[in-house]
Amino acid sequence: MNRDFYSKLIFELSQPGRKGYKIPENHLPEVKLPENLKRTSKLELPEVDEPSVVRHYNNMSTNNFGVDSGFYPLGSCTMKYNPKINEEVAAHPAFTSLHPATPDKAVQGALELYYTLQCALSEVGGMAEFTLNPYAGAHGELTGLLVIKAYHNSRGDVKRTKVIVPDSAHGTNPASAAVAGYEIIEVKSRPDGTVDVEDLKPLLDDTVAAVMMTNPNTLGIFEKNIPEIASLVHAAGALLYYDGANLNPMLGMARPGDMGFDVMHINLHKTFSTPHGGGGPGAGPVGVRAGLEQFLPNPRVVKNSDGSFSVISDKKSLGSISAHLGNFAVEARALAYILSLGNQGLKEAGKLATLNANYVKESLKDVYCLPIEGVCKHEFVFDGLADKSTCVTTLNVAKRLLDHGYHAPTIYFPLLFHESLMIEPTETESLQTLDEFIDVMRDIAREAKETPDVVKNAPLNTPISHPDDTEAALHPIVNYTELTEL
Ligand SMILES: *Cc1c(COP(=O)(O)O)cnc(C)c1O
């Protein structure tokens, strides 16, 4: 940052009118480099002409694939189109130039945005209050489980050391429970893909802190037995956690709070749009039912009786889980998205996501193996090709889709089937896009029979085609030096 501008800002912020804000003494530490570290000759930088640089970065950018480049049916990830108005809102200088330590009085607009989104999410989820601080779904799970732990501890109920997770759950569920210090107990699914209540019953006792559920679950199937499960869980003194990654089809139709869930997270970057993938950016707000608000992380934003907003800390809180108020730009996008669609628009989005998934499923189930029949919600899972006599696997199908300019669906998850191929079209795709995708999927199924080598050797049109997956996962090359040493 420009030094003059910085000094001016510091000067303005330190004016007596700004109560409670103290500039740290060493805000601009003077750097004194030892003589032996100082450069003695001019720095030698490679000279590259501008067109070469522009072409290099331009070419690199075309190796990226995003929702703006094409259909992205990555199951569980809700890769919906991100309206550009959201970017304008998030990039507004009134938000991007804010410093997290600015006094409340000077950032009332940003706090109002935070508070308004908090209320909108409480309405969507049927919860008493939300915190927007967590950075992702997984981070929300950890935060929610720490809320649950703080609740049990506040009652002196410290022998609850287990968290129950369905076998269909996303991997982050057991991982978050482990990070929160819990032992993980798995509950089985029935052949129809829903949680087996009979298998759950004997697992519930006074050592269970929480049961984590996803609804619709990762197979895209609506869990109908939640009221029964909620009463069993509550009778055992445990709390019911809702993984809200699949909230999209539920928008305006059903609310986790009304079903009996106590704590939930929402993946803003999935349900409420934000370009994501490759690790971010995201936000995983956590909502709680009445009676659990005081355990939410600090800081919290509240509305005062005079209509102003304040940032507060609660003593019973589990503490801080993020830098200040979370990923503000993602919060701004989510609110822009919610306000531009409105109640009716959100409901339509959820319904259309369900319709699109069922349309693609029904159009392909004669050539791909559909292990669980019936109506799905926003996504569904095939178990490889219907014709089991070919040697073509789900991985081959996914790679062949790349040749046709599609991002591959999620593969080999959930773990319930050997050849899982999980497709989530989202509501933002046109009928024409869905029909083209269906045609390509049918062509691949035909190729698998007639010319299986074509599918097995795919992709042929991508910068790289068959990396060693295991080696790439175990020993990823993440810096330029290692790459040049190859
Ligand atoms: C995406 C997802 C998560 C994790 O969310 P992140 O935002 O990626 O951390 C958890 N559960 C389910 C079912 C998901 O699809």
The ligand as an SDF file (V2000), in Angstrom:
LIG
                    3D

 15 15  0  0  0  0  0  0  0  0999 V2000
  -18.9870  -30.2750   -0.0100 C   0  0  0  0  0  0  0  0  0  0  0  0
  -19.4760  -31.1080    1.0940 C   0  0  0  0  0  0  0  0  0  0  0  0
  -18.9500  -30.9910    2.3940 C   0  0  0  0  0  0  0  0  0  0  0  0
  -17.7360  -30.1590    2.7170 C   0  0  0  0  0  0  0  0  0  0  0  0
  -17.8720  -28.8270    2.3850 O   0  0  0  0  0  0  0  0  0  0  0  0
  -16.6160  -27.9060    2.0040 P   0  0  0  0  0  0  0  0  0  0  0  0
  -17.2380  -26.5680    1.8580 O   0  0  0  0  0  0  0  0  0  0  0  0
  -16.0540  -28.4600    0.7390 O   0  0  0  0  0  0  0  0  0  0  0  0
  -15.6460  -27.9750    3.1390 O   0  0  0  0  0  0  0  0  0  0  0  0
  -19.5440  -31.7370    3.4020 C   0  0  0  0  0  0  0  0  0  0  0  0
  -20.5630  -32.5790    3.1550 N   0  0  0  0  0  0  0  0  0  0  0  0
  -21.0800  -32.7380    1.9100 C   0  0  0  0  0  0  0  0  0  0  0  0
  -22.2290  -33.6880    1.7050 C   0  0  0  0  0  0  0  0  0  0  0  0
  -20.5450  -32.0180    0.8410 C   0  0  0  0  0  0  0  0  0  0  0  0
  -21.0320  -32.1790   -0.3870 O   0  0  0  0  0  0  0  0  0  0  0  0
  1  2  1  0
  2  3  1  0
  2 14  2  0
  3  4  1  0
  3 10  2  0
  4  5  1  0
  5  6  1  0
  6  7  2  0
  6  8  1  0
  6  9  1  0
 10 11  1  0
 11 12  2  0
 12 13  1  0
 12 14  1  0
 14 15  1  0
M  END
$$$$
